Amino acid sequence: MPVKPGASIDPRATRARVLSSAVQLFYERGVHTVGVDEIARHAGASKLTIYRNFGSKEGLVEAVLEYRSEHIHRWLVTHLEGVPAGRERVLALFDLLTRWYARDGYCGCAVINAAVETRHLDGPVRQLPRAHLTRYRELLEELLAGAGAGAGRAETLARHLLILIEGATTITAIDGDPAAGHDARAAAVVLLDAACAVPAAPAAPAAARPQRY
């Protein structure tokens, strides 16, 4: 919306408005489809303002990825805090994601979508999605540790669960059926059961000291 004559401009509010518009438009239509002109119109800001705040369209994409990753992580952590630590909290993550899949306007994971669209680029645009997945794995490792999994087992199982999550996230975005979330949860139960059934590998015995005669 244009600024009225004589009205003051809040740079932080303007930046937040531009970022909010980019977050929405990139998610709904894709990074390559939406141009800076459209974002400027949607946010009621000038192109100059966008370039002044973000440097370039790629800089704006980076800011959107940072925002989305932080938002997703904070959303998961906040909602899982109310679930007792242990197996229930691990499976509650799948329940939470399945409810997300069923929302109107669901288009998959914004961070992964952008990673696919910008796979030909280097720099932060490529690094941010990798950091997002690393953060996801670390959260899963923390949840699994709370469920009694040892460090080595938690790390392996976290990778397996993340594959289930990202697979269900992508499949739902393609076919529009949130049932993939239920399928991923059922597979997670099988993995958790198998992990709990297998005893942890014993520690390697300490090397014997050579005897002196």
ABEGO torsion letter per residue (X at the ends): XBBBBGBBBBAAAAAAAAAAAAAAAAAAAEAAABBAAAAAAAAGBBAAAAAAAAGBAAAAAAAAAAAAAAAAAAAAAAAAAABBBEAAAAAAAAAAAAAAAABBGBAEBAAAAAAAAAAABBEAAAAAAAAAAAAAAAAAAAAAAAAGBBAAAAAAAAAAAAAAAAAAAAAAAAAGBAAAAAAAAAAAAAAAAAAAABBBBBBBBBBBBBBBX
